[in-house]
Amino acid sequence: MKDVCKETIIRTIIMAIALLNQILTVCGINPLPFSEEQMYTVLSTVITIVTAVWAWWKNNSFTPKAVEADKYLKELKTKEKEEK
């Protein structure tokens, strides 16, 4: 329950910042001291890094034996949950 509250607060703060940024932009004020090109470059880099780390972190089974092992592991985890 404690983690849920923490995540809710973080999401609310990020949403408030995004809304404030949008309001300032509509009013013709650029709240961020960056050009659009710089923001695009940074955002593209962040997205590339996040997707690369995510792809590396996940279990990517390519060989038939690895896929079969994943199925077996899933069955074991399902069985373990049912026993609890």
The 8 nearest C-alpha neighbors of each residue, nearest first, counted from 0:
[[1, 3, 2, 4, 5, 6, 7, 8],
 [0, 2, 4, 3, 5, 6, 7, 8],
 [3, 1, 5, 4, 0, 6, 7, 8],
 [2, 4, 6, 0, 5, 1, 7, 8],
 [5, 3, 7, 1, 2, 6, 8, 0],
 [4, 6, 2, 8, 3, 7, 9, 1],
 [7, 5, 9, 3, 8, 4, 10, 2],
 [8, 6, 4, 10, 5, 9, 11, 3],
 [7, 9, 11, 5, 6, 10, 12, 4],
 [8, 10, 6, 12, 11, 7, 13, 5],
 [11, 9, 13, 7, 8, 12, 14, 6],
 [10, 12, 8, 14, 9, 13, 7, 15],
 [13, 11, 15, 9, 14, 10, 8, 16],
 [14, 12, 16, 10, 15, 11, 17, 9],
 [13, 15, 17, 11, 12, 16, 10, 18],
 [16, 14, 12, 18, 17, 13, 19, 11],
 [15, 17, 19, 13, 14, 18, 20, 12],
 [18, 16, 14, 20, 15, 19, 21, 13],
 [17, 19, 21, 15, 20, 16, 14, 22],
 [20, 18, 16, 22, 21, 17, 15, 23],
 [19, 21, 17, 23, 18, 22, 16, 24],
 [20, 22, 18, 24, 19, 23, 17, 25],
 [23, 21, 19, 25, 24, 20, 18, 26],
 [24, 22, 26, 28, 20, 25, 21, 19],
 [23, 25, 21, 27, 28, 26, 22, 29],
 [26, 24, 22, 27, 23, 21, 28, 20],
 [27, 25, 23, 24, 28, 22, 21, 29],
 [28, 26, 24, 25, 23, 29, 22, 30],
 [29, 27, 23, 24, 26, 30, 25, 22],
 [28, 30, 31, 24, 27, 23, 32, 20],
 [31, 29, 28, 20, 32, 23, 24, 33],
 [30, 32, 33, 29, 34, 20, 28, 38],
 [31, 33, 30, 34, 29, 38, 35, 37],
 [34, 32, 31, 37, 38, 35, 36, 29],
 [33, 35, 37, 36, 38, 32, 31, 39],
 [36, 34, 38, 37, 39, 33, 40, 31],
 [35, 37, 39, 34, 38, 40, 33, 41],
 [38, 36, 40, 34, 39, 35, 33, 41],
 [37, 39, 35, 41, 40, 36, 42, 34],
 [40, 38, 36, 42, 37, 41, 43, 35],
 [41, 39, 37, 43, 38, 42, 44, 36],
 [40, 42, 44, 38, 43, 39, 45, 37],
 [43, 41, 45, 39, 44, 40, 38, 46],
 [44, 42, 46, 40, 41, 45, 39, 47],
 [43, 45, 41, 47, 42, 46, 40, 48],
 [44, 46, 42, 48, 47, 43, 49, 41],
 [47, 45, 49, 43, 44, 48, 50, 42],
 [46, 48, 44, 50, 45, 49, 51, 43],
 [47, 49, 51, 45, 46, 50, 52, 44],
 [50, 48, 46, 52, 51, 47, 53, 45],
 [49, 51, 53, 47, 52, 48, 54, 46],
 [52, 50, 48, 54, 53, 49, 47, 55],
 [51, 53, 55, 49, 50, 54, 56, 48],
 [52, 54, 50, 56, 55, 51, 49, 57],
 [55, 53, 51, 57, 52, 56, 50, 59],
 [54, 56, 52, 53, 57, 51, 58, 59],
 [55, 57, 53, 54, 52, 58, 51, 59],
 [58, 56, 54, 55, 59, 53, 52, 60],
 [57, 59, 60, 56, 55, 54, 69, 61],
 [60, 58, 57, 61, 54, 55, 56, 65],
 [59, 61, 65, 66, 62, 58, 69, 63],
 [62, 60, 59, 65, 63, 66, 64, 58],
 [61, 63, 65, 64, 60, 66, 67, 59],
 [62, 64, 66, 65, 67, 61, 60, 68],
 [65, 63, 67, 62, 66, 68, 61, 60],
 [64, 66, 68, 62, 60, 67, 63, 69],
 [67, 65, 69, 63, 68, 64, 60, 62],
 [68, 66, 64, 70, 65, 69, 63, 71],
 [67, 69, 65, 71, 66, 70, 64, 72],
 [70, 68, 72, 66, 67, 71, 73, 65],
 [71, 69, 73, 67, 68, 72, 74, 66],
 [70, 72, 68, 74, 69, 73, 75, 67],
 [73, 71, 69, 75, 74, 70, 68, 76],
 [72, 74, 70, 76, 71, 75, 77, 69],
 [73, 75, 71, 77, 72, 76, 78, 70],
 [76, 74, 72, 78, 73, 77, 79, 71],
 [75, 77, 79, 73, 78, 74, 72, 80],
 [78, 76, 74, 80, 79, 75, 73, 81],
 [77, 79, 75, 81, 76, 80, 74, 82],
 [78, 80, 76, 82, 77, 81, 75, 83],
 [81, 79, 77, 83, 82, 78, 76, 75],
 [82, 80, 78, 83, 79, 77, 76, 75],
 [81, 83, 79, 80, 78, 77, 76, 75],
 [82, 80, 81, 79, 78, 77, 76, 75]]
